[in-house]
Amino acid sequence: MFKAFRILVLLGILVTVAGTTLIARWQSQSWKRPQVVTLYPISAQGDAATQAYLDRLDDAAFAGLSSYFQAEAARYGLPLAEPVRVVLGRRVQVLPPAAPRDAGPIGAISWSLRMRWWAWRQTPPSSPRPDVKLFLIYHPPDFEGAVPHSIGLEKGRLGLVHLFASRAQQAQNEVVIAHEALHTFGATDKYDPATLLPVYPAGYADPGQEPRYPQARAELMGGRVPVREGEARIPASLRQTVIGPETAAEIGWTK
């Protein structure tokens, strides 16, 4: 009897979670109102240089994000003056659980649940209420080696974004933030994970261009600007990126 009751409770929890996820997905892609994306800075190592950078961080560091989404949404005829409202939240002092490397589906699910629990406990109160929470993990400007891979989760509508604590990197930081933000709205990557090269044609900003190379812009979810066969560069800023038609359809901007 107790076992049956426990199974019913677990089924109830699963149904509730599934229903909440479906409702959140519908709300995020209906675009009936601005979606609030709140950014929570975190120092990766607690070093003095990064702490000083975060002390100076203000809304101006992210000013290009809202206007970028506004301009791109207007290109697709979205009848919403401000589709995405970017808000700088308070700093978070506790690092999130590290994302697993090649942990397989079970490990990924386990991390996702731990990440959502951590976010629920550690997110500072903010106004307006966020629809999307992005935790910006800043690394020292002299950090050597590759930073961990950034992750945006549609389920839970949150993300971990690894950035550099440098004013010189702010424009490229915005590109990474915008990319991960779109993951939380349902956009998929459009690059080959093995080579990081954009996939043709969905990962190209101008797939019909002749000759095909060099491209002048990157498709945001493609991540890089293709310059020749087998070679691509990181865009310097959001001005060198566009949201392609396949991505626009995934996030509900087109049918």
N, C-alpha and C positions, 0 to 999 in steps of 0.2 A: 504493500500500500504506500509506504513512504517512498519507495523507488518510483512508483508511478507518479506520485505527487511531484517529486523532484524533476522528473522528465517534463511534466506539464509546465512547471515554473521555467525551466530552461527554454522550452518551446515558446512560452510567452515572451521571454526576454528576446529571443531571436526574431520573433515577429515584430516586436516593438522597435528593435534596432533596424530591421529591414524597412519597416514603414517610415521611420524617421529619416532614413537615408533617401528613400524615394521622394518624400516630401521636400527634403532639402535640395535634391537634384532638380525637382520641378521649380522650386522657388528661385534657384540660382539661374535657371535657363529660361524662365518666363520673362525676365527683364521688365517687370512691372514697376520697379523702383530701383534707385541706385544700390549697388552691392557694396557694402562697406568692407574694405580690406584693411585690417589693422596690422601694423608692423611693430614687432617687439624686438628691440636690439639685445644682443647677448655678446659678451666678450668670451671668445673661445679659450683664451689662456690666462686672462686676468692681468696681462702685462700693462705697464704704464702707458706705452704709446697707444694701445687700443683703448684703454680707459679714457685717455685724454681726447681721443677722436670721438668717442661716444658722448663725452661731456659736451662737445660742440655740435653734436648732431641735432638738426632741426628739420622742420617741414621742407625747407628749401632743398635739402638733399634728395627729396623724392618728388619735387614739383613737376617733373616731366611725366610721371606715370599717369596721373588722372587725365591730363590733356592728351596724352598718347591714346589711351583707350577711347576717349571722347572722339578724337579725329578718326580712328579706325572704325569705330561703330557707325559713325556718320557715313563713311564710305559704303556701308552695307545697308543704309537706310533705316537703322534702328531708331525708332521714335522716342528716344530718351536722351535728354540733354547731358546728363551726367551718369553714364552707365556704371562707372566704378569710382567710388570715393575712397581715396587713400588717406589713412589716418596714422600718424606716428603715436604709438602707445608708449607705455612706460617700460623701462629696462627690466629684463628678467635676470636674476642672479644665479639660477640653477641650470646647469647644462642638461639638455634632453638626452634620452637614451640613444646611444650610438646606433646608427642604422647598420644592419648586418651586411656583410659582403658575401654574395653568392650563398645565402642561407637556404635557398629553396622556398617553395610556397609556404610551408608551415612556419619557417623562421620569419618570413616577411609578414605573415598575418600576426604572429606573436608580437613582432616589433610594432606593427601598426596599432595594435590594442594598447601596448605599453605607452606608445607615443600619445595616444589620445587621452589616456589616464593622466600622464604627466602634464599635458596641456591643460586639462581640466583643473588640476591642482595648482599649477604654477602661473597661469595667465592672470596678470593684474587686472583689476576692474578698469573699464574704459568706457567712454561715451563718445559717439553713439555705439550701440552694441554691434560688435563685429559679426559679419557674415562669414568672413574668411580671416583666419589667423596665420600670419607668416612670421616665423621666428628667424630673425636675421642674425646669424652667427658670424661675428667679425673676427678675422684673423689678423695678426700683425702685418704691417706693410712689408716687412722684410721676411715674411714666412717663406721657408724654402720647401720645395716639393709641391705636389698637387694637393689642393684642398679636397675634402670629402665631397662626394657627389650631392648636389642639392636635390630635394625631393618635394614634390607637391602631391597631396592626397585629395582626391575628390571625396572619398568617404572620410568624414570628419572635417572636411574643408579646412585643412591646415597644411603648412609646409615648413620645411627646414631649408633655409637659403644660406649658403656659405659665401661670404664676401670678404673683401680686403678693406681694412680700416685706413683708407687713403683717399684724400680728396681727388687725386689724379685718377682713381678708379671709380669715382661716383657714377659717371655716365655708363660704364660697363656694368656696374652693380645694378643699375636700373633695368638693364636688359635681362639679367638673371632673375631679378625679382618679378618682372612682367611674365617671363617664361613660366616660372613656378606658379604664379598666380593663376595663369590660364589652365594649368593642370587641375586646380581645384574646381574649375568650371566644367571640366570634362574633356579638355583638349589633350591630344596624344602627341608624343614625340614623333618628329618626322625626320629623324636622322638614324643612321646605322650605328647602333651602340658599340660595335666592334671598331669602327673607323672614325666615328663622330662626324662623318660626312653627310650632308643633307641628302635625303632620298628624292630622286626625281620621279614625278613632277611635283608632288605635294609639298616637299621641303624646299622648293625654289620660290623666290619672290616673283620672278618673271619667267615661268617655264616656257612660254612661247617665244622668248627672245631669240633672234637670229643675228649673228651666231650665238650659241648658248652661253659661251664664256667670253669675257668675265662678266659675272653678274655684279650689279652695283649695290644690291641690297640682300638682306637675309629674310627668309620667312621666319617669324619669331620662334615657332616650334621646330623649325629646321636647325636653328641655332647658329649657323655660320653662313658666310657669304662665299658661294662657290666662285673661285677665280679661274680654275682650269680643271680638266679631268683629274680627279684624285687629289685635289687641293682646295682648301677653303680656309678663310680667315674669320676670326671673331669680330663681330661688328663693334665699332667704337662707341656707338650710342644707339638709343631707340630710333633716332632719325635715319639710321641705316637698316631699319627692319620694317616689315609689314606683317599683318595678320592675313594669311592666305584664305581662299574660299573654303577649303576643307576644314581648316581650324574654325572659321566663322560658323560653319554648319554644326560642328561638334559642340560649340558652346551656346548654340541657340540663337545666333545673330541672323541666320538664314535658315530656310527650310530645305 
